[in-house]
Amino acid sequence: MNQQNSQPERASRFLAGLPASMLLDGLERPCRAHNLSRNGVLLVGDLPKPEVHEVRVTISSGSGDLQFTADARVVHSEKNPEGPGNRIGLQFLEIEEEDRTALESLVSRVVEGMTPAALDELPENASPQVVREALGRVPLAHRITLAKRGLPKHREHLMQDQHLQVIDALTRNPNLLLHEIVTLLRMPSLLPHTLATVAKDPRWKRHEQVNVLLATHRNTPLPVAEEVVSRLRPPALQKVIQSPGLHAAVKAKLLRRLGRRG
């Protein structure tokens, strides 16, 4: 890939799926704006392959209250694998100050809460493989942001994310439900600091099932596991002791507490 083609890929991009149009041969061609960044955009739709090097593009917010227009250079064009027309990568040229403000607002809205198109278009019965492929098309920074504040339908998809930073962000979501945190704690590869954060979260301290899962997770730091088991009553401690993955030091401490020999 040559330098010109690679430049837009280095910018921070966010899958947006915003209404857009491209002015080509004097005609406005409606399309969707994906991979929006401060430097460029990918247009997807029933678009002809441009025969010129520069076009004019307009991108709007979903509600229509924001609009950004700029001249752009055509960086690449390819057949749209998901429908008619083409996918056209554009790099913005000089942007006027008021247009720059509109672009910044559009990018901010995408980052702060808009569902990426790749996830928004998933069917309800999407297979795990399809969900993971869709997640792979969403930039990591956007997935983390969405995990921190996403709605239940977004969290359901993000729980299948294979990046541990996304799972960590999910545990911090203020609207997370009990069955969701239980599902997360059953994942075998959680980060130690994720487990420590959950252990300190006042939402879960009184939930026995959460505390048992924390105490017996293989990646829970020893001091955290010891603190968690101190909250448990004898019946729950029996469950913890029987766990094959329990840290030896925690098990010895619990056996002494219960007056038993290992």
C-alpha positions as CSV (number, residue, x, y, z in Angstrom):
1,M,0.0,0.0,0.0
2,N,1.4,3.4,-0.9
3,Q,1.7,6.3,1.5
4,Q,-1.2,8.2,0.1
5,N,-3.5,5.2,0.6
6,S,-2.3,4.5,4.1
7,Q,-2.6,8.0,5.5
8,P,-6.4,8.0,6.4
9,E,-6.0,4.6,8.1
10,R,-3.7,6.2,10.8
11,A,-6.4,8.6,12.0
12,S,-8.7,7.7,14.8
13,R,-11.8,6.4,13.1
14,F,-15.3,5.6,14.4
15,L,-18.0,3.5,12.6
16,A,-20.8,6.0,12.3
17,G,-23.4,5.0,9.7
18,L,-24.5,8.6,9.4
19,P,-26.6,10.0,6.5
20,A,-24.3,11.5,3.8
21,S,-24.2,12.5,0.2
22,M,-21.4,12.9,-2.4
23,L,-21.6,15.6,-5.1
24,L,-20.5,13.9,-8.3
25,D,-21.0,15.1,-11.9
26,G,-23.4,17.8,-10.6
27,L,-25.6,15.2,-8.8
28,E,-26.1,14.5,-5.1
29,R,-25.6,10.8,-4.5
30,P,-27.1,9.7,-1.2
31,C,-25.1,7.2,0.9
32,R,-23.9,6.4,4.4
33,A,-20.8,7.7,6.2
34,H,-18.7,5.0,7.9
35,N,-15.3,5.1,9.5
36,L,-15.6,8.8,10.2
37,S,-12.5,10.6,11.5
38,R,-11.3,14.2,11.7
39,N,-9.3,13.5,8.5
40,G,-11.5,11.5,6.3
41,V,-14.5,9.2,5.8
42,L,-15.6,6.0,4.1
43,L,-18.8,6.4,2.0
44,V,-20.9,3.3,1.4
45,G,-23.9,3.1,-0.9
46,D,-25.1,2.9,-4.4
47,L,-22.3,5.1,-5.7
48,P,-20.6,5.1,-9.0
49,K,-16.8,4.8,-9.1
50,P,-15.5,8.4,-9.3
51,E,-13.7,9.4,-12.5
52,V,-12.3,12.5,-10.8
53,H,-9.8,12.9,-8.0
54,E,-11.8,15.4,-5.8
55,V,-15.5,15.4,-4.8
56,R,-17.6,17.3,-2.3
57,V,-19.1,15.4,0.6
58,T,-21.9,16.3,3.1
59,I,-22.4,14.3,6.3
60,S,-25.3,14.9,8.7
61,S,-26.2,13.8,12.2
62,G,-28.9,11.1,12.6
63,S,-31.4,13.7,13.9
64,G,-30.5,16.2,11.1
65,D,-29.5,19.0,13.4
66,L,-25.8,18.9,12.4
67,Q,-24.3,19.0,8.9
68,F,-20.7,19.0,7.8
69,T,-19.6,19.8,4.2
70,A,-16.1,19.7,2.8
71,D,-14.1,19.0,-0.4
72,A,-12.3,15.7,-0.3
73,R,-9.7,13.7,-2.3
74,V,-10.6,10.2,-3.4
75,V,-8.1,7.8,-1.8
76,H,-9.5,4.5,-2.8
77,S,-12.7,2.9,-4.3
78,E,-13.8,-0.7,-4.3
79,K,-17.0,-2.7,-5.0
80,N,-19.4,-2.7,-2.0
81,P,-19.4,-6.4,-0.8
82,E,-22.6,-5.9,1.1
83,G,-24.8,-4.3,-1.6
84,P,-24.9,-2.3,-4.9
85,G,-22.4,0.4,-5.7
86,N,-19.0,1.2,-4.2
87,R,-17.2,1.9,-1.0
88,I,-15.2,5.2,-1.5
89,G,-12.5,6.3,0.9
90,L,-12.1,10.1,1.1
91,Q,-9.5,12.3,2.7
92,F,-10.8,15.8,3.7
93,L,-9.0,18.7,2.1
94,E,-8.9,22.2,3.7
95,I,-11.8,22.6,6.1
96,E,-13.3,26.0,7.0
97,E,-13.5,26.8,10.7
98,E,-17.3,26.6,11.1
99,D,-17.2,23.3,9.2
100,R,-14.5,22.0,11.5
101,T,-16.7,22.7,14.5
102,A,-19.5,20.7,12.9
103,L,-17.1,17.8,12.2
104,E,-15.9,17.8,15.8
105,S,-19.4,17.7,17.1
106,L,-20.3,14.8,14.8
107,V,-17.2,12.8,15.9
108,S,-18.0,13.6,19.6
109,R,-21.5,12.3,19.3
110,V,-20.3,9.1,17.7
111,V,-17.6,8.5,20.3
112,E,-19.8,9.4,23.3
113,G,-22.8,7.3,22.6
114,M,-24.0,6.4,19.1
115,T,-24.1,2.7,18.4
116,P,-21.6,1.8,15.7
117,A,-23.4,0.7,12.5
118,A,-21.7,-2.7,12.6
119,L,-23.5,-3.5,15.9
120,D,-26.7,-1.5,15.2
121,E,-27.4,-3.6,12.1
122,L,-26.9,-7.0,13.8
123,P,-30.0,-9.2,13.7
124,E,-31.4,-10.4,17.1
125,N,-30.4,-14.0,16.4
126,A,-26.9,-13.2,15.2
127,S,-24.5,-16.1,15.8
128,P,-21.5,-15.5,18.1
129,Q,-19.2,-15.6,15.1
130,V,-21.2,-12.9,13.3
131,V,-21.2,-10.8,16.5
132,R,-17.4,-11.1,16.9
133,E,-16.9,-10.2,13.3
134,A,-19.0,-7.1,13.7
135,L,-17.1,-6.2,16.9
136,G,-13.8,-6.5,15.0
137,R,-15.0,-3.8,12.6
138,V,-15.5,-1.3,15.5
139,P,-12.4,0.6,16.7
140,L,-11.3,-0.5,20.2
141,A,-11.6,2.9,21.7
142,H,-15.3,3.1,20.6
143,R,-16.0,-0.4,22.0
144,I,-14.6,0.6,25.3
145,T,-16.6,3.8,25.4
146,L,-19.8,2.0,24.5
147,A,-19.1,-0.7,27.1
148,K,-19.0,1.9,29.8
149,R,-22.4,3.3,29.1
150,G,-24.2,0.9,26.6
151,L,-27.7,-0.3,26.9
152,P,-28.6,-4.0,27.5
153,K,-28.7,-4.9,23.8
154,H,-25.2,-3.3,23.4
155,R,-23.8,-5.0,26.5
156,E,-25.1,-8.4,25.2
157,H,-22.9,-8.0,22.1
158,L,-19.9,-6.6,23.9
159,M,-19.8,-9.5,26.3
160,Q,-18.6,-11.5,23.3
161,D,-15.7,-9.2,22.8
162,Q,-12.3,-10.9,23.0
163,H,-10.5,-7.8,24.2
164,L,-10.1,-7.7,28.0
165,Q,-10.2,-3.9,28.1
166,V,-13.7,-4.0,26.7
167,I,-14.7,-6.6,29.3
168,D,-13.1,-4.4,32.0
169,A,-15.1,-1.4,30.8
170,L,-18.3,-3.5,30.9
171,T,-17.8,-4.2,34.6
172,R,-17.8,-0.5,35.3
173,N,-21.1,0.2,33.5
174,P,-23.4,1.8,36.1
175,N,-26.4,0.0,34.7
176,L,-25.0,-3.4,34.8
177,L,-27.4,-6.1,36.1
178,L,-26.6,-8.9,38.5
179,H,-26.9,-11.7,35.9
180,E,-24.5,-9.7,33.7
181,I,-21.8,-9.4,36.3
182,V,-22.1,-13.1,37.1
183,T,-21.7,-13.9,33.4
184,L,-18.6,-11.7,33.2
185,L,-17.1,-13.2,36.4
186,R,-17.4,-16.7,34.9
187,M,-15.0,-15.7,32.1
188,P,-11.6,-17.4,32.7
189,S,-9.3,-14.7,31.4
190,L,-10.3,-11.6,33.3
191,L,-7.6,-9.0,34.2
192,P,-6.6,-9.0,37.9
193,H,-7.4,-5.3,38.2
194,T,-10.9,-6.0,36.8
195,L,-11.5,-8.5,39.5
196,A,-10.2,-6.1,42.2
197,T,-12.5,-3.3,40.9
198,V,-15.5,-5.6,41.0
199,A,-14.6,-6.6,44.5
200,K,-14.6,-2.9,45.7
201,D,-17.9,-2.1,43.9
202,P,-20.6,-1.4,46.5
203,R,-23.2,-2.8,44.1
204,W,-21.9,-6.3,44.5
205,K,-20.5,-6.6,48.0
206,R,-23.6,-8.2,49.5
207,H,-24.2,-10.7,46.7
208,E,-23.0,-14.1,47.8
209,Q,-22.7,-15.5,44.3
210,V,-20.5,-12.6,43.2
211,N,-18.3,-13.0,46.2
212,V,-17.9,-16.7,45.6
213,L,-17.0,-16.2,42.0
214,L,-14.5,-13.5,43.0
215,A,-12.9,-15.6,45.7
216,T,-12.4,-18.6,43.4
217,H,-11.4,-16.9,40.1
218,R,-7.9,-18.0,39.1
219,N,-6.8,-14.4,38.4
220,T,-8.1,-12.8,41.6
221,P,-5.1,-11.3,43.5
222,L,-4.5,-13.0,46.8
223,P,-5.2,-10.0,49.0
224,V,-8.5,-9.4,47.1
225,A,-9.6,-13.0,47.5
226,E,-8.8,-12.9,51.3
227,E,-10.8,-9.8,51.7
228,V,-13.8,-11.2,49.8
229,V,-14.0,-14.5,51.7
230,S,-14.1,-12.4,55.0
231,R,-17.6,-11.3,53.9
232,L,-18.9,-14.9,53.4
233,R,-21.0,-16.9,55.8
234,P,-20.1,-20.6,56.5
235,P,-22.4,-22.1,53.9
236,A,-20.8,-20.0,51.2
237,L,-17.3,-20.8,52.5
238,Q,-18.0,-24.5,52.0
239,K,-18.6,-23.7,48.3
240,V,-15.4,-21.7,48.1
241,I,-13.3,-24.5,49.8
242,Q,-14.5,-27.1,47.3
243,S,-13.5,-25.0,44.3
244,P,-10.5,-26.7,42.5
245,G,-9.1,-23.3,41.5
246,L,-9.0,-21.8,44.9
247,H,-5.6,-20.3,45.9
248,A,-3.8,-22.6,48.4
249,A,-3.2,-19.7,50.9
250,V,-6.9,-18.8,50.8
251,K,-7.9,-22.4,51.3
252,A,-5.6,-22.8,54.3
253,K,-6.9,-19.7,55.9
254,L,-10.5,-20.8,55.4
255,L,-9.8,-24.3,56.8
256,R,-8.3,-22.7,59.9
257,R,-11.3,-20.4,60.2
258,L,-13.7,-23.3,60.0
259,G,-11.6,-25.4,62.4
260,R,-10.8,-28.1,59.8
261,R,-7.7,-29.8,58.5
262,G,-6.9,-29.8,54.8
